[in-house]
Amino acid sequence: MMIYDLEEIEELGIFDGINEIIATTESELGVFNAAPLGLIRKGDLLSVRLFVGSHTYDNILAGGKFVANVSHDPMLFVETALNDISDDEFVMREGELTLKDAETWALFKCEPKNLDIALPDVEFVKGEVLRRKFRAVNRGINLVVEAAVAATRYVALKSDIYLEEIFKIRRIVNRCGGPREIEAMDRLEELIEQFE
Ligand SMILES: Cc1cc2nc3c(=O)[nH]c(=O)nc-3n(C[C@H](O)[C@H](O)[C@H](O)COP(=O)(O)O)c2cc1C
């Protein structure tokens, strides 16, 4: 089901607060990229905060757009935060670069000139609901996302505080998560070892 109206953005799973989505973008040379990104919504106002130096930043600066993919796959958060995913995990939909396994996707545009600031406003263009799956809140998946944030900070800042956080999270994921969450934590630990 396609959505074109900002009034209906909740159909795409985007609510007030920070929506942790996977942004898909393309470089000027056509290289695909995916990375977790917080899409901030306050009513009708949508914005993102981009750290200078990431591929996502460069691609949005060059192209003036990104696709927000909603996913509950913990592995996707880990792989896209710390590593690259293969080209066959992407698919073009309605002319836009999206993730094959997305639950919904939404195209946002922003004026590249606004990217001089850290918090550019972004404009909703269109989106599509691909899968509707209810799930109970699970501490495991939420904590894997939290661990992926700590891991990107660890990679950037190399502070042991983040390793301690990841270690604490690991114990709860083992208790509350399913096999996919546990597998994602294994992968996260494997990937951060490369940066030690
Ligand atoms: C849950 C989560 C949310 C994130 N949110 C943001 C964000 O809002 N802005 C940002 O610049 N980076 C954010 N990051 C960090 C980037 O995803 C990370 O730096 C990534 O490696 C960038 O990859 P890229 O160079 O392929 O764009 C987030 C990471 C995670 C795990």
The ligand as a Tripos MOL2 file, in Angstrom:
@<TRIPOS>MOLECULE
LIG
   31    33     1     0     0
SMALL
NO_CHARGES

@<TRIPOS>ATOM
      1 C1         20.3890    2.8150   16.4190 C.3       1 LIG1
      2 C2         21.4060    3.7280   15.7930 C.ar      1 LIG1
      3 C3         21.0610    5.0370   15.5120 C.ar      1 LIG1
      4 C4         21.9660    5.9140   14.8830 C.ar      1 LIG1
      5 N1         21.5790    7.1820   14.6160 N.ar      1 LIG1
      6 C5         22.4190    8.0110   13.9510 C.ar      1 LIG1
      7 C6         22.0120    9.3360   13.6050 C.ar      1 LIG1
      8 O1         20.9060    9.7650   13.9250 O.2       1 LIG1
      9 N2         22.8770   10.1070   12.9160 N.ar      1 LIG1
     10 C7         24.0950    9.6500   12.5280 C.ar      1 LIG1
     11 O2         24.8270   10.4140   11.8840 O.2       1 LIG1
     12 N3         24.5380    8.4110   12.8660 N.ar      1 LIG1
     13 C8         23.7230    7.5840   13.5730 C.ar      1 LIG1
     14 N4         24.1350    6.3300   13.9220 N.ar      1 LIG1
     15 C9         25.5170    5.9090   13.6110 C.3       1 LIG1
     16 C10        25.6990    5.4760   12.1860 C.3       1 LIG1
     17 O3         24.7480    4.5110   11.8140 O.3       1 LIG1
     18 C11        27.1010    4.8840   12.0540 C.3       1 LIG1
     19 O4         28.0280    5.9140   12.2580 O.3       1 LIG1
     20 C12        27.3480    4.2060   10.7370 C.3       1 LIG1
     21 O5         28.5510    3.4930   10.8240 O.3       1 LIG1
     22 C13        27.4130    5.1560    9.5630 C.3       1 LIG1
     23 O6         27.6190    4.3620    8.4090 O.3       1 LIG1
     24 P1         27.8930    4.9620    6.9620 P.3       1 LIG1
     25 O7         29.2880    5.5460    6.9730 O.co2     1 LIG1
     26 O8         27.7640    3.7680    6.0700 O.co2     1 LIG1
     27 O9         26.8550    6.0080    6.7080 O.co2     1 LIG1
     28 C14        23.2680    5.4540   14.5590 C.ar      1 LIG1
     29 C15        23.6170    4.1330   14.8650 C.ar      1 LIG1
     30 C16        22.7090    3.2770   15.4810 C.ar      1 LIG1
     31 C17        23.1070    1.8480   15.7710 C.3       1 LIG1
@<TRIPOS>BOND
     1     1     2 1
     2     2     3 ar
     3     2    30 ar
     4     3     4 ar
     5     4     5 ar
     6     4    28 ar
     7     5     6 ar
     8     6     7 ar
     9     6    13 1
    10     7     8 2
    11     7     9 ar
    12     9    10 ar
    13    10    11 2
    14    10    12 ar
    15    12    13 ar
    16    13    14 ar
    17    14    15 1
    18    14    28 ar
    19    15    16 1
    20    16    17 1
    21    16    18 1
    22    18    19 1
    23    18    20 1
    24    20    21 1
    25    20    22 1
    26    22    23 1
    27    23    24 1
    28    24    25 2
    29    24    26 1
    30    24    27 1
    31    28    29 ar
    32    29    30 ar
    33    30    31 1
@<TRIPOS>SUBSTRUCTURE
     1 LIG1         1 GROUP 0 **** ****
